[in-house]
Amino acid sequence: MPLLTLRNVTKSYKAPDGSRLTVLDIPSFDLETEAQVALRGASGSGKTSLLHAIAGIIPVDAGEIVIDETSLHSLSESERDRLRAEKLGFVFQTFNLLPGFTAKENVELGMLFGKGVDPDWAEHLLSRVGLADRMGYRPSQLSIGQQQRIAVARALANRPKLVLADEPTGNLDHRRAHEALSLMREICTEANAALLLVSHDRSILSEFEVGHDLADLNRALKDDENGGER
């Protein structure tokens, strides 16, 4: 069984004029255990909606999402929260670090909804991302690149099976973006975690052995390209 399966997944939103805007219409997508896959999509192509749907943050209109043989459709809200805490890690474009807490505390806070706080594992992750001497620093005292590294460490805090990364290098310059990407991939490999990354950057996509354009998976985008409804 694949680690992640999507079948006939659709998601739409109500537009200001009252019509429905379809952003996701994905017939089929599978991600194997420990695989690393990149999806490229332009702004507004549904990248964030896709990751939020996989994480159970937003409900889909139809279809099925299965993670590690568990269908999100069959779970209550609290059960989705538990699955997300135990099996998923998330790297946001804006990192979403808590400014009043140190680097180590930000990673440890990510453990509260899983199996509990493990200070040694938090220190290991921060050391692995090159922040062994910055564990007591708050986000405002660190560079954007260092903040991104904390976000990667936090995403792996609960030893997830799948890491979802939403434009994780979007705030970095070209050189640092590729350095950060290499580090993220290495740590996911070491942790036996699969990685699904979405980005608008074709050069990021080119670094993955397996990559797709979201438009090739999403019928909503194909319809838009053909002059139909999105």
QUIQUIKA-V602829 format. One record per run of one state. SS is the DSSP state (2 for helix, 1 for strand, 0 for the rest). FROM is the first residue (numbers start at 0). LEN is the number of residues. If there is no record, write none. Layout:
((SS;FROM;LEN) (SS;FROM;LEN))
//
This chain:
((0;0;3) (1;3;11) (0;14;5) (1;19;12) (0;31;4) (1;35;5) (0;40;6) (2;46;8) (0;54;7) (1;61;6) (0;67;2) (1;69;2) (2;71;3) (0;74;2) (2;76;11) (1;87;4) (0;91;10) (1;101;1) (2;102;7) (0;109;9) (2;118;10) (0;128;9) (1;137;1) (2;138;3) (0;141;2) (2;143;12) (0;155;6) (1;161;5) (0;166;7) (2;173;17) (0;190;3) (1;193;6) (0;199;2) (2;201;4) (0;205;4) (1;209;4) (2;213;4) (1;217;1) (2;218;7) (0;225;5))
//
